Amino acid sequence: MATAWLGKTRPETATLLLRLFLGAVLIYGTQDNVFHHGRMVEFRDFLAQHHFPYPMLSAHLSAWAQFGCGWLLVAGVATRAAALVVVGNFLVALVMVHQGLPFNQNIAPLAMLIGGVYFLLHGPGRYSLAEYLARRSTQVPPVDRL
Protein backbone atom coordinates (compact mmCIF):
# COMPACT_ATOMS: atom_id res chain seq x y z
CA MET A 1 0.00 0.00 0.00
CA ALA A 2 2.72 2.49 0.97
CA THR A 3 4.83 1.55 -2.03
CA ALA A 4 1.90 2.25 -4.38
CA TRP A 5 1.57 5.75 -2.89
CA LEU A 6 5.31 6.33 -3.14
CA GLY A 7 5.29 5.20 -6.75
CA LYS A 8 2.65 7.79 -7.64
CA THR A 9 3.98 10.73 -5.62
CA ARG A 10 7.70 10.03 -5.52
CA PRO A 11 8.82 12.50 -8.24
CA GLU A 12 6.64 15.33 -6.94
CA THR A 13 7.61 14.67 -3.34
CA ALA A 14 11.29 14.65 -4.28
CA THR A 15 10.85 17.94 -6.15
CA LEU A 16 9.14 19.47 -3.12
CA LEU A 17 11.89 18.30 -0.76
CA LEU A 18 14.63 19.57 -3.07
CA ARG A 19 12.88 22.94 -3.49
CA LEU A 20 12.43 23.32 0.28
CA PHE A 21 16.04 22.32 0.95
CA LEU A 22 17.52 24.64 -1.68
CA GLY A 23 15.36 27.53 -0.51
CA ALA A 24 16.18 26.93 3.15
CA VAL A 25 19.92 26.81 2.43
CA LEU A 26 19.70 30.11 0.56
CA ILE A 27 17.72 31.75 3.38
CA TYR A 28 19.92 30.37 6.14
CA GLY A 29 23.14 31.20 4.32
CA THR A 30 22.24 34.86 3.78
CA GLN A 31 20.02 35.85 6.69
CA ASP A 32 23.00 36.99 8.76
CA ASN A 33 24.05 39.40 5.99
CA VAL A 34 20.51 40.63 5.49
CA PHE A 35 19.76 41.27 9.17
CA HIS A 36 23.18 42.32 10.54
CA HIS A 37 25.07 45.21 9.00
CA GLY A 38 28.39 43.99 10.40
CA ARG A 39 28.06 40.71 8.54
CA MET A 40 27.21 42.59 5.34
CA VAL A 41 30.39 44.63 5.80
CA GLU A 42 32.38 41.38 6.19
CA PHE A 43 30.79 40.10 2.99
CA ARG A 44 31.68 43.37 1.26
CA ASP A 45 35.30 42.99 2.35
CA PHE A 46 35.33 39.39 1.08
CA LEU A 47 34.00 40.52 -2.31
CA ALA A 48 36.51 43.39 -2.46
CA GLN A 49 39.29 40.89 -1.80
CA HIS A 50 38.08 38.96 -4.86
CA HIS A 51 37.99 42.10 -7.03
CA PHE A 52 34.22 42.46 -7.39
CA PRO A 53 33.15 45.87 -8.68
CA TYR A 54 31.30 48.05 -6.19
CA PRO A 55 31.76 45.51 -3.38
CA MET A 56 29.07 46.92 -1.05
CA LEU A 57 26.50 47.06 -3.83
CA SER A 58 27.56 43.57 -4.96
CA ALA A 59 27.25 42.28 -1.38
CA HIS A 60 23.74 43.68 -1.00
CA LEU A 61 22.69 42.47 -4.43
CA SER A 62 23.98 38.94 -3.88
CA ALA A 63 22.73 38.53 -0.31
CA TRP A 64 19.28 39.96 -0.95
CA ALA A 65 18.91 38.06 -4.23
CA GLN A 66 19.75 34.76 -2.54
CA PHE A 67 17.53 35.55 0.46
CA GLY A 68 14.55 36.57 -1.68
CA CYS A 69 14.99 33.70 -4.12
CA GLY A 70 15.18 31.31 -1.19
CA TRP A 71 11.74 32.43 -0.03
CA LEU A 72 10.35 32.22 -3.57
CA LEU A 73 11.65 28.67 -3.89
CA VAL A 74 10.24 27.64 -0.52
CA ALA A 75 6.83 28.98 -1.50
CA GLY A 76 7.07 27.66 -5.04
CA VAL A 77 6.20 30.95 -6.76
CA ALA A 78 8.19 32.63 -9.52
CA THR A 79 10.34 29.52 -9.29
CA ARG A 80 11.92 29.71 -12.73
CA ALA A 81 12.78 33.40 -12.30
CA ALA A 82 14.25 32.72 -8.86
CA ALA A 83 16.18 29.77 -10.24
CA LEU A 84 17.61 31.92 -13.02
CA VAL A 85 18.91 34.38 -10.43
CA VAL A 86 20.38 31.51 -8.39
CA VAL A 87 22.11 30.10 -11.48
CA GLY A 88 23.57 33.51 -12.36
CA ASN A 89 24.68 34.18 -8.79
CA PHE A 90 26.46 30.87 -8.40
CA LEU A 91 28.04 30.99 -11.86
CA VAL A 92 29.57 34.31 -10.87
CA ALA A 93 30.66 32.90 -7.50
CA LEU A 94 32.29 29.89 -9.14
CA VAL A 95 34.16 32.03 -11.68
CA MET A 96 35.15 34.92 -9.41
CA VAL A 97 35.77 33.15 -6.10
CA HIS A 98 35.99 29.38 -6.48
CA GLN A 99 37.94 29.02 -9.71
CA GLY A 100 41.12 27.06 -9.09
CA LEU A 101 40.05 25.83 -5.66
CA PRO A 102 39.99 22.10 -4.92
CA PHE A 103 36.77 20.32 -5.85
CA ASN A 104 35.74 19.79 -2.22
CA GLN A 105 35.64 23.58 -1.74
CA ASN A 106 33.36 23.93 -4.76
CA ILE A 107 30.75 21.36 -3.75
CA ALA A 108 28.35 23.80 -2.06
CA PRO A 109 28.23 26.39 -4.86
CA LEU A 110 28.08 23.63 -7.48
CA ALA A 111 25.15 22.03 -5.65
CA MET A 112 23.34 25.38 -5.55
CA LEU A 113 24.06 25.89 -9.26
CA ILE A 114 22.73 22.44 -10.20
CA GLY A 115 19.68 22.93 -7.96
CA GLY A 116 19.02 26.23 -9.70
CA VAL A 117 19.36 24.61 -13.12
CA TYR A 118 16.92 21.87 -12.07
CA PHE A 119 14.22 24.37 -11.07
CA LEU A 120 14.91 26.57 -14.08
CA LEU A 121 14.16 23.59 -16.32
CA HIS A 122 11.51 21.83 -14.22
CA GLY A 123 9.58 24.57 -12.45
CA PRO A 124 8.15 24.29 -8.95
CA GLY A 125 6.29 21.01 -9.27
CA ARG A 126 2.81 20.02 -8.14
CA TYR A 127 3.25 20.81 -4.44
CA SER A 128 3.77 24.55 -4.78
CA LEU A 129 1.86 27.73 -4.21
CA ALA A 130 2.01 28.52 -7.94
CA GLU A 131 0.43 25.19 -8.83
CA TYR A 132 -2.23 25.60 -6.14
CA LEU A 133 -3.15 29.07 -7.40
CA ALA A 134 -3.22 27.86 -11.01
CA ARG A 135 -5.57 24.98 -10.14
CA ARG A 136 -7.75 27.27 -8.05
CA SER A 137 -8.10 29.86 -10.83
CA THR A 138 -9.21 27.24 -13.37
CA GLN A 139 -11.93 25.78 -11.16
CA VAL A 140 -15.44 26.80 -12.10
CA PRO A 141 -17.31 28.23 -9.14
CA PRO A 142 -20.36 26.23 -8.07
CA VAL A 143 -23.71 27.36 -9.42
CA ASP A 144 -26.19 28.48 -6.79
CA ARG A 145 -29.23 26.25 -6.73
CA LEU A 146 -32.66 27.33 -5.60
Phi and psi restraints in degrees (value plus and minus 20) as a CYANA .aco file:
   2 ALA   PHI     -85.8   -45.8
   2 ALA   PSI     -56.0   -16.0
   3 THR   PHI     -89.1   -49.1
   3 THR   PSI     -51.0   -11.0
   4 ALA   PHI     -85.9   -45.9
   4 ALA   PSI     -62.3   -22.3
   5 TRP   PHI     -84.4   -44.4
   5 TRP   PSI     -64.7   -24.7
   6 LEU   PHI     -81.9   -41.9
   6 LEU   PSI     -58.6   -18.6
   7 GLY   PHI     -82.1   -42.1
   7 GLY   PSI     -55.9   -15.9
   8 LYS   PHI     -99.7   -59.7
   8 LYS   PSI     -57.6   -17.6
   9 THR   PHI    -125.2   -85.2
   9 THR   PSI     -25.4    14.6
  10 ARG   PHI     -72.1   -32.1
  10 ARG   PSI     -73.0   -33.0
  11 PRO   PHI     -82.2   -42.2
  11 PRO   PSI     -62.0   -22.0
  12 GLU   PHI     -90.5   -50.5
  12 GLU   PSI     -55.7   -15.7
  13 THR   PHI     -87.6   -47.6
  13 THR   PSI     -61.7   -21.7
  14 ALA   PHI     -82.5   -42.5
  14 ALA   PSI     -61.3   -21.3
  15 THR   PHI     -82.6   -42.6
  15 THR   PSI     -63.7   -23.7
  16 LEU   PHI     -79.8   -39.8
  16 LEU   PSI     -68.7   -28.7
  17 LEU   PHI     -82.9   -42.9
  17 LEU   PSI     -61.4   -21.4
  18 LEU   PHI     -84.9   -44.9
  18 LEU   PSI     -62.4   -22.4
  19 ARG   PHI     -83.0   -43.0
  19 ARG   PSI     -63.8   -23.8
  20 LEU   PHI     -84.5   -44.5
  20 LEU   PSI     -62.1   -22.1
  21 PHE   PHI     -84.7   -44.7
  21 PHE   PSI     -69.6   -29.6
  22 LEU   PHI     -80.1   -40.1
  22 LEU   PSI     -65.2   -25.2
  23 GLY   PHI     -83.1   -43.1
  23 GLY   PSI     -63.0   -23.0
  24 ALA   PHI     -84.7   -44.7
  24 ALA   PSI     -58.9   -18.9
  25 VAL   PHI     -84.4   -44.4
  25 VAL   PSI     -62.2   -22.2
  26 LEU   PHI     -82.6   -42.6
  26 LEU   PSI     -64.5   -24.5
  27 ILE   PHI     -84.9   -44.9
  27 ILE   PSI     -70.7   -30.7
  28 TYR   PHI     -81.8   -41.8
  28 TYR   PSI     -61.0   -21.0
  29 GLY   PHI     -91.8   -51.8
  29 GLY   PSI     -35.2     4.8
  30 THR   PHI    -140.5  -100.5
  30 THR   PSI     -31.1     8.9
  31 GLN   PHI     -80.5   -40.5
  31 GLN   PSI     -53.2   -13.2
  32 ASP   PHI     -85.9   -45.9
  32 ASP   PSI     -57.1   -17.1
  33 ASN   PHI     -89.7   -49.7
  33 ASN   PSI     -58.5   -18.5
  34 VAL   PHI     -89.3   -49.3
  34 VAL   PSI     -59.3   -19.3
  35 PHE   PHI    -120.2   -80.2
  35 PHE   PSI     -27.2    12.8
  36 HIS   PHI    -153.3  -113.3
  36 HIS   PSI      93.5   133.5
  37 HIS   PHI     -78.0   -38.0
  37 HIS   PSI     -58.6   -18.6
  38 GLY   PHI     -79.7   -39.7
  38 GLY   PSI     -58.5   -18.5
  39 ARG   PHI     -90.2   -50.2
  39 ARG   PSI     -53.7   -13.7
  40 MET   PHI     -86.1   -46.1
  40 MET   PSI     -58.8   -18.8
  41 VAL   PHI     -84.7   -44.7
  41 VAL   PSI     -59.7   -19.7
  42 GLU   PHI     -81.7   -41.7
  42 GLU   PSI     -61.7   -21.7
  43 PHE   PHI     -84.5   -44.5
  43 PHE   PSI     -61.4   -21.4
  44 ARG   PHI     -77.8   -37.8
  44 ARG   PSI     -66.5   -26.5
  45 ASP   PHI     -82.7   -42.7
  45 ASP   PSI     -58.9   -18.9
  46 PHE   PHI     -81.7   -41.7
  46 PHE   PSI     -65.6   -25.6
  47 LEU   PHI     -86.5   -46.5
  47 LEU   PSI     -57.9   -17.9
  48 ALA   PHI     -82.7   -42.7
  48 ALA   PSI     -59.9   -19.9
  49 GLN   PHI     -80.8   -40.8
  49 GLN   PSI     -49.3    -9.3
  50 HIS   PHI    -119.2   -79.2
  50 HIS   PSI      -2.9    37.1
  51 HIS   PHI      44.8    84.8
  51 HIS   PSI      14.9    54.9
  52 PHE   PHI     -95.4   -55.4
  52 PHE   PSI     121.9   161.9
  53 PRO   PHI     -91.5   -51.5
  53 PRO   PSI     126.5   166.5
  54 TYR   PHI      24.4    64.4
  54 TYR   PSI      47.8    87.8
  55 PRO   PHI     -78.1   -38.1
  55 PRO   PSI     -55.8   -15.8
  56 MET   PHI     -91.1   -51.1
  56 MET   PSI     -61.4   -21.4
  57 LEU   PHI     -83.5   -43.5
  57 LEU   PSI     -63.9   -23.9
  58 SER   PHI     -81.1   -41.1
  58 SER   PSI     -59.9   -19.9
  59 ALA   PHI     -83.4   -43.4
  59 ALA   PSI     -68.0   -28.0
  60 HIS   PHI     -82.3   -42.3
  60 HIS   PSI     -65.7   -25.7
  61 LEU   PHI     -80.5   -40.5
  61 LEU   PSI     -67.2   -27.2
  62 SER   PHI     -87.2   -47.2
  62 SER   PSI     -68.2   -28.2
  63 ALA   PHI     -84.1   -44.1
  63 ALA   PSI     -67.7   -27.7
  64 TRP   PHI     -88.6   -48.6
  64 TRP   PSI     -55.7   -15.7
  65 ALA   PHI     -83.4   -43.4
  65 ALA   PSI     -66.8   -26.8
  66 GLN   PHI     -84.6   -44.6
  66 GLN   PSI     -62.2   -22.2
  67 PHE   PHI     -82.8   -42.8
  67 PHE   PSI     -70.0   -30.0
  68 GLY   PHI     -85.0   -45.0
  68 GLY   PSI     -62.5   -22.5
  69 CYS   PHI     -86.1   -46.1
  69 CYS   PSI     -52.9   -12.9
  70 GLY   PHI     -79.8   -39.8
  70 GLY   PSI     -65.3   -25.3
  71 TRP   PHI     -86.9   -46.9
  71 TRP   PSI     -58.6   -18.6
  72 LEU   PHI     -83.0   -43.0
  72 LEU   PSI     -61.0   -21.0
  73 LEU   PHI     -86.2   -46.2
  73 LEU   PSI     -63.4   -23.4
  74 VAL   PHI     -77.8   -37.8
  74 VAL   PSI     -65.6   -25.6
  75 ALA   PHI     -94.2   -54.2
  75 ALA   PSI     -47.2    -7.2
  76 GLY   PHI      58.3    98.3
  76 GLY   PSI      18.8    58.8
  77 VAL   PHI    -145.1  -105.1
  77 VAL   PSI     126.6   166.6
  78 ALA   PHI      29.0    69.0
  78 ALA   PSI      18.9    58.9
  79 THR   PHI     -83.8   -43.8
  79 THR   PSI     -64.9   -24.9
  80 ARG   PHI     -86.8   -46.8
  80 ARG   PSI     -59.1   -19.1
  81 ALA   PHI     -85.0   -45.0
  81 ALA   PSI     -64.3   -24.3
  82 ALA   PHI     -82.5   -42.5
  82 ALA   PSI     -61.6   -21.6
  83 ALA   PHI     -84.3   -44.3
  83 ALA   PSI     -57.5   -17.5
  84 LEU   PHI     -82.0   -42.0
  84 LEU   PSI     -62.0   -22.0
  85 VAL   PHI     -84.3   -44.3
  85 VAL   PSI     -62.9   -22.9
  86 VAL   PHI     -81.0   -41.0
  86 VAL   PSI     -65.8   -25.8
  87 VAL   PHI     -79.3   -39.3
  87 VAL   PSI     -68.8   -28.8
  88 GLY   PHI     -80.7   -40.7
  88 GLY   PSI     -64.7   -24.7
  89 ASN   PHI     -80.6   -40.6
  89 ASN   PSI     -65.3   -25.3
  90 PHE   PHI    -100.2   -60.2
  90 PHE   PSI     -44.2    -4.2
  91 LEU   PHI     -83.8   -43.8
  91 LEU   PSI     -64.9   -24.9
  92 VAL   PHI     -82.0   -42.0
  92 VAL   PSI     -64.7   -24.7
  93 ALA   PHI     -80.5   -40.5
  93 ALA   PSI     -63.3   -23.3
  94 LEU   PHI     -85.4   -45.4
  94 LEU   PSI     -58.6   -18.6
  95 VAL   PHI     -96.2   -56.2
  95 VAL   PSI     -65.0   -25.0
  96 MET   PHI    -104.1   -64.1
  96 MET   PSI     -50.0   -10.0
  97 VAL   PHI    -135.6   -95.6
  97 VAL   PSI     -63.6   -23.6
  98 HIS   PHI    -115.5   -75.5
  98 HIS   PSI     -29.6    10.4
  99 GLN   PHI     -80.2   -40.2
  99 GLN   PSI     109.4   149.4
 100 GLY   PHI      68.7   108.7
 100 GLY   PSI     -28.6    11.4
 101 LEU   PHI     -99.0   -59.0
 101 LEU   PSI     137.2   177.2
 102 PRO   PHI     -80.5   -40.5
 102 PRO   PSI     132.9   172.9
 103 PHE   PHI     -73.5   -33.5
 103 PHE   PSI     -61.7   -21.7
 104 ASN   PHI     -83.0   -43.0
 104 ASN   PSI     -41.2    -1.2
 105 GLN   PHI    -108.0   -68.0
 105 GLN   PSI     -25.5    14.5
 106 ASN   PHI    -125.3   -85.3
 106 ASN   PSI     -22.2    17.8
 107 ILE   PHI     -81.2   -41.2
 107 ILE   PSI     -67.9   -27.9
 108 ALA   PHI     -82.2   -42.2
 108 ALA   PSI     -71.8   -31.8
 109 PRO   PHI     -86.0   -46.0
 109 PRO   PSI     -52.5   -12.5
 110 LEU   PHI     -85.8   -45.8
 110 LEU   PSI     -60.2   -20.2
 111 ALA   PHI     -83.0   -43.0
 111 ALA   PSI     -61.0   -21.0
 112 MET   PHI     -86.5   -46.5
 112 MET   PSI     -59.6   -19.6
 113 LEU   PHI     -81.8   -41.8
 113 LEU   PSI     -68.8   -28.8
 114 ILE   PHI     -85.8   -45.8
 114 ILE   PSI     -58.8   -18.8
 115 GLY   PHI     -81.4   -41.4
 115 GLY   PSI     -62.2   -22.2
 116 GLY   PHI     -82.6   -42.6
 116 GLY   PSI     -63.0   -23.0
 117 VAL   PHI     -81.6   -41.6
 117 VAL   PSI     -62.6   -22.6
 118 TYR   PHI     -76.5   -36.5
 118 TYR   PSI     -70.2   -30.2
 119 PHE   PHI     -94.5   -54.5
 119 PHE   PSI     -45.2    -5.2
 120 LEU   PHI     -83.6   -43.6
 120 LEU   PSI     -62.1   -22.1
 121 LEU   PHI    -101.7   -61.7
 121 LEU   PSI     -56.3   -16.3
 122 HIS   PHI    -114.4   -74.4
 122 HIS   PSI     -53.4   -13.4
 123 GLY   PHI      64.7   104.7
 123 GLY   PSI    -193.6  -153.6
 124 PRO   PHI     -96.8   -56.8
 124 PRO   PSI     -41.1    -1.1
 125 GLY   PHI      69.1   109.1
 125 GLY   PSI     156.0   196.0
 126 ARG   PHI     -84.2   -44.2
 126 ARG   PSI     -61.6   -21.6
 127 TYR   PHI    -109.8   -69.8
 127 TYR   PSI      52.1    92.1
 128 SER   PHI    -165.4  -125.4
 128 SER   PSI     139.4   179.4
 129 LEU   PHI     -84.8   -44.8
 129 LEU   PSI     -58.1   -18.1
 130 ALA   PHI     -81.4   -41.4
 130 ALA   PSI     -64.2   -24.2
 131 GLU   PHI     -86.8   -46.8
 131 GLU   PSI     -60.4   -20.4
 132 TYR   PHI     -80.7   -40.7
 132 TYR   PSI     -67.1   -27.1
 133 LEU   PHI     -86.0   -46.0
 133 LEU   PSI     -57.1   -17.1
 134 ALA   PHI     -85.0   -45.0
 134 ALA   PSI     -64.3   -24.3
 135 ARG   PHI     -84.8   -44.8
 135 ARG   PSI     -60.2   -20.2
 136 ARG   PHI     -86.3   -46.3
 136 ARG   PSI     -57.1   -17.1
 137 SER   PHI     -94.4   -54.4
 137 SER   PSI     -40.8    -0.8
 138 THR   PHI    -111.9   -71.9
 138 THR   PSI     -28.0    12.0
 139 GLN   PHI     -94.7   -54.7
 139 GLN   PSI     118.6   158.6
 140 VAL   PHI    -104.1   -64.1
 140 VAL   PSI     108.9   148.9
 141 PRO   PHI     -85.1   -45.1
 141 PRO   PSI     128.0   168.0
 142 PRO   PHI     -84.8   -44.8
 142 PRO   PSI     125.6   165.6
 143 VAL   PHI    -104.1   -64.1
 143 VAL   PSI     112.9   152.9
 144 ASP   PHI     -88.0   -48.0
 144 ASP   PSI     115.5   155.5
 145 ARG   PHI    -132.6   -92.6
 145 ARG   PSI     121.9   161.9
